[in-house]
Amino acid sequence: MSNTTSETDSIAINEVQLLLAEKRTSLAVMRTGIAVLALPLSVLSVLIATSKYYDILNVLHFLVPLGFLNLVLVMFGGYLIVRAIIQMRRYDRLIHALKLKYSVIAEFIE
């Protein structure tokens, strides 16, 4: 009886460790999404700061593709952030379910 209890406790702890590792991965994806989201903002800041040195109509053929690329990067960064938040909430729910199922984990997790 004691052997199966310790084996079950070990499996439960390993399951929580796996879920926490997946949650850390989601946090890394969110960090990447924030970095991707910040890139277009810095590019636009440089363009606005140097706008007195060029005529917009003369460089419009560069600005339109750059604007499109910035839009794609903003959408991709937003996608990564939203996806990471959804995944982290899912892992939190799974950890909570394991906490309710196994009492040995409940004392370690808030």
C-alpha positions in Angstrom: 0.0 0.0 0.0 2.8 2.4 0.9 4.6 1.7 -2.3 1.6 2.5 -4.5 1.0 5.7 -2.5 4.6 6.9 -2.9 4.5 6.0 -6.6 1.3 8.0 -7.1 2.8 10.9 -5.2 5.8 10.8 -7.4 3.7 10.7 -10.6 1.7 13.7 -9.4 4.8 15.7 -8.6 6.2 14.8 -12.0 3.0 15.9 -13.7 3.1 19.3 -11.9 6.8 19.7 -12.9 5.9 19.0 -16.5 3.1 21.6 -16.4 5.3 24.2 -14.8 8.0 23.6 -17.5 5.3 24.1 -20.2 4.2 27.3 -18.4 7.8 28.6 -18.5 7.9 27.9 -22.2 4.7 29.9 -22.6 6.3 32.8 -20.7 9.3 32.6 -23.1 6.9 32.8 -26.0 5.2 35.8 -24.5 8.6 37.5 -24.0 9.4 36.8 -27.7 6.0 38.3 -28.7 6.7 41.5 -26.7 10.1 41.8 -28.4 8.5 41.3 -31.8 5.9 43.9 -30.9 8.5 46.4 -29.8 10.5 46.2 -33.1 7.9 48.1 -35.3 7.5 50.7 -32.6 11.3 51.5 -32.6 11.4 51.5 -36.4 8.5 54.0 -36.5 10.2 56.1 -33.8 13.3 56.4 -36.0 11.3 57.2 -39.1 9.4 60.0 -37.2 12.5 61.4 -35.7 14.3 61.6 -39.1 11.2 62.7 -41.1 12.6 66.2 -41.6 15.5 64.8 -43.6 13.4 63.3 -46.4 10.3 64.0 -48.4 7.6 61.4 -47.8 6.5 61.4 -51.5 10.0 60.6 -52.7 10.4 57.6 -50.4 6.8 56.4 -50.5 7.9 53.2 -52.4 10.0 52.3 -49.3 7.5 53.4 -46.7 4.6 51.4 -48.0 6.3 48.0 -47.8 7.9 49.0 -44.5 4.5 49.9 -43.1 3.1 46.6 -44.3 6.0 44.7 -42.7 5.4 46.6 -39.4 1.8 45.7 -39.5 2.6 42.0 -40.0 5.1 42.2 -37.1 2.5 43.8 -34.8 0.0 41.2 -35.7 2.5 38.3 -35.2 3.6 39.8 -31.8 0.0 40.1 -30.7 -0.7 36.6 -31.8 2.3 35.2 -29.8 1.2 37.2 -26.7 -2.4 36.1 -26.8 -1.5 32.5 -27.5 0.9 32.5 -24.6 -1.7 33.9 -22.2 -4.2 31.3 -23.3 -1.7 28.5 -22.8 -0.7 29.8 -19.4 -4.3 29.9 -18.2 -4.8 26.4 -19.5 -1.7 25.2 -17.5 -2.9 27.0 -14.4 -6.3 25.2 -14.7 -4.5 21.8 -15.1 -2.3 22.5 -12.1 -5.3 23.5 -10.0 -7.1 20.2 -11.0 -4.0 18.2 -10.0 -3.8 20.1 -6.7 -7.4 19.2 -6.0 -6.8 15.6 -7.0 -3.6 15.0 -5.0 -3.3 16.3 -1.5 0.4 15.9 -1.4 0.8 18.7 -4.0 -1.7 21.1 -2.3 0.7 22.0 0.5 3.3 23.2 -2.0 1.2 25.1 -4.5 -0.9 28.2 -3.7 
